[in-house]
Amino acid sequence: MHYADYKTILSPTNGMNLYRGCTHGCIYCDSRSTCYQINHDFEDIEVKRNAAAILESQLKRKRKPTMISTGSMCDHYIHLEEELQITRECLMLIEKYGFGLSILTKSSRILRDIDLLKAINEKSKCVVQMTMTTYDEELCRIIEPNVSTTSERLTVLEAMHDAGIPTVVWICPILPFINDSEENLLGLLDYCARGKVKGVICFGFGTTMREGSRDYFYAKLDEHFPGMKQRYIVTFGNSYECNSPNNTELMKTLKRECSKNGILWRFDEVYAYLRKFEVEERQISLFT
């Protein structure tokens, strides 16, 4: 871990990342790509110094509340969060100033903050997003070794539903020749139905690779799936998009099962829901 100075916490589109780097160890992680210019060891987490104070300054300057989104680059519930509690500090500010929250994680550590998430949702809007890729628990521990298993993430979804907090599940990435089966997808969608999620996000079935992330991914394929690296090289070459040969059939399954269970699956509908700031009239008083 090391600290670094930043002038802002919120991006122009109100995205919030408090850490740079991750310790979850997911073998497919796109954030390892060199284009993101994380110029330090990926597991040596860069912590944004005085993040909460900077965030509060930015929130105060906003003319009106809106949705704050988190977790697009680095998970806010990495192992360090247990000690530093920077995410919790920032959630307290989001609740204090009446902003909404859309937060993405793979970790059951988010349950620590369910009191704040519920408070945000009662005052404005909070959506908890969980990534799910692998129904098989043993395979999950290989692909995503240092984070909550998929069944543990189901526990989070159920707890959020019980607290009245809506949820969305990201079903991606799905690794060709590894977990791109109908059995895997049906297991994940069953979890979504059991968790009563609002919607799922799926860009299609496959993964992406580019400089930085490709080398790490291939090294893990050699370690855990002997011969798979060569299969990827032959099939995809240096392509950025590596689509599953089962993509068409899997998309049919996803649409069918989501429609049957009343789960939003159209990308534009789910994104519109995540972006929409919903608030009662009493919120206006906070900014007048």
N, C-alpha and C positions, 0 to 999 in steps of 0.2 A: 504494500500500500504506500502511496505517496500523495501529497497534496499539490494542487496547482491553482493558480489565481485565474478567475474568470470575471468578466464584467457583467455578464448576463446569465440567467438560468433559463428563461423562456426564449424559445425561437420566435421568429416573426409569425409563425402559425400556431403559437401557444403550445408547442411541444416542450417537454421538460425531461432532461436527462441529468441525473445527479452524479452518476459515476461513468467512467470510461474504462472498459474492460469488463471481464466477467470470470467467475470461478465455477460456473455450472458445468463446463466441459462438454457441451453438446458438439458432436463431431461435425455437424453440418454448418456451424455458425457463420453467417454471412458477415457479421460485424468484425471478423478477423481480416476481412478484405483490405488490402493496402489503400484502396481509394478513400477509406475513412480516416486515414492518417493517425491511427493510434500508434504513436512512435515509441512505444515501450512494450515490455512483455505483457501479453494480453491478460495474464493472471495477476500482474502487479497493478492492482486497481488504482486508477487516478481518481481522487476524491476532490470535488470542487469545493474549495475553501469558502467558508461563510455562505454556503448555498442558501440557507434559510433566510438570512438577512437580505441577500440579493433578491431572492424571490419576493419577499415582502415589499421591497422597494418597487419592484416591477408591478406587483398586483395593485399597489396603491395608486399607481399612475394610470391604470386602465380606466377608461371612461365608463365602461359597463362590464359586468361579469360575463364570462363565456366558459366554454369547456376547455380544461387543461388536459392534455394527453401525455401519457408517459410510457416508457418502456420500449420505444421503437428501436433503440440502439442497444441499450443495456438494461438488464432486469434490475428493478429497484429493490428487489428482495434477495440480493446475493448474500453470501455468508457474512460479510462485513456489516450489513445493516443491523444484525442482532446487537452489535457493539455500538455502532455510531448513531443509529436511529435518526439519520438525516431525513429519510423518507417520511418517517412519522412527524418530524418537525414541520416538513413542508405540507403534509396533509392537514395539519392543524391550521396552517395559514390559509390554505384553500378553503377550509370550512369557515374560518373566521371572516373572510372577506366575501363569502357567498358565491364562490366560483364552482363550476361543475368539474367533474373528474372522470376521465376514461383511462383506466390503468391496466397495463398488460404485464402478466407475470407467468412463470411456470412453478412458482414456489408456494407451498402452504404457509410460509412465513407471513403471508398477507393476512392470515387469520388474526394475527396479533393486533392488527389495526381495524378490525371489523367495527369497533365502536365509532371510529372516525369516519369510516366509509358509510356507515348507516347515518351518521349525523349529516354528512355532505348530501346524501341522497334525500334526506328528509327536508333539507333546506333548499336544495336545487336539484342536482342529478348526479348520480354516480353509477358508472358501468364498470364492472370488473371483467377483464378479458383474460382467458387462459389459453395457452397453446397446448394442443394435444396432437401427438404424432403417432404414438405406438401403444396399441392395446395390450400387447403381450408384455408382462412385467419384466421378464428376464431380458428381453430385447430392449426394452426401454432403458434399463440400467446400463446397457452398452452404448446406446445412441445418445442418451442424456444422463451421464453417470453421476453427477453431483447435485442433482436437483430432485424435487418430489416426483415420485412415480405417477403414472397416469391415474391410478386408482386413488392416490392421495389428492390429486387435483379434482377428482370427482367430489371428494369430501368438501373441498373448498366451494365448488359450485352449489352443492346442496346447502351448505351453511349460508352462503350469500342469498340464496332463494328464501331460506327461512327468515333471513333478516330483511327481506323485501328489496334486496339489491339486485338489479338485472345483470345478466351475464351474457357474454359472447365468447364463442370458442373459435380459435384459429386452428384449422386442420391443415397444417403445413409446417415445414416441408415434408413431403412423403418421398422416401428414397427409392428410386427404381431398383427392382430386383431384391429389395430388402424388406420393406413393409408396405409395398404397393399392392396389397391383396384385398379382395372384397371382405374377407374375414376380418382383417384389421379395421377396415373402414366401418363395417357394421358394428364392431365392438365400440369404436369411438362414438358413433352416432347413438348407440344405445346409452352410453354415458351422458351424451348431450340431452337425450330425452329424459333420463332419470334426474338430471340436474335442472331440468326445465329451463334451458337456456333460451334467450331471446332470439339469437341468430348464430350462424356459423359463417366464417370467412374462409373461403378456399379459392385460390387463384388458379386451380388446376392441380393435377397430381404430378409431382416431380420436385426437383430441387434446382438450385442455382449454384454456380461455381465461378469464381474469378480469382485473380492473383491474390495470394495470401490465404484465402480460405481453402482453395483447391489443394494446396500442399498438405495442410493439416488434415483435411478430409481423407486424402489418399493414404496418409500415414496411418490413420485409424482404420481404414479399410484393410490395409496390410496386417494390422495387429489383430483385428477381430473377424475379418471376412476374407480369408486367403483366396486369391484369384479374382476377387471382385474389382479390384483396381483396374486390372487389365480389361475386364468386361466393360467398365465405364469408359476407358480410353478408346476401345474399339467402337463402342456405341455412340459416344458423344464427342470424342475428340476434345477440342478446346472450347466447346460451346458454353455460353453463359447459361442458357436454359437447358436443363436435362429432364425432358418430359418422360413420364412413365408410358410404356407401350399400352398400359391398361387405362390410360387417362379417360378415354371416351366412355367406357363401361362404368368406371368408377364415378364419373360425373352423373351418369344416369342414376346410379344407386343413391348418391348424395341428394339429388333433387327429389327423388321418390320418397326417401325416408324423412327428409326434412318437411316436405309437404304433408306427409302423413301425420307428423307430430307437431305441426303448427310452428315450425322453426323457420325464421327468415334465412334464405340462402342466396338471394340475389345480391351481388356485391354492392350495387348502388343503393339498395334499400338498407342494408346493414350499415354502410358508411354514413348514409344520411341520418340514421338513428344515432350513431355515435357522435356525430358533429352537432346535432341539434341541442341547443341549450334550453332546458325546460325549467321554468321557475315560477313560483307564485308571485303575486303582485307585491307582497310584503318585502320581497327582496329589493325592490326599487329604492326603498328607504335607506339602504346601506350606502347608496351612491348619490344621495341628494343632500 
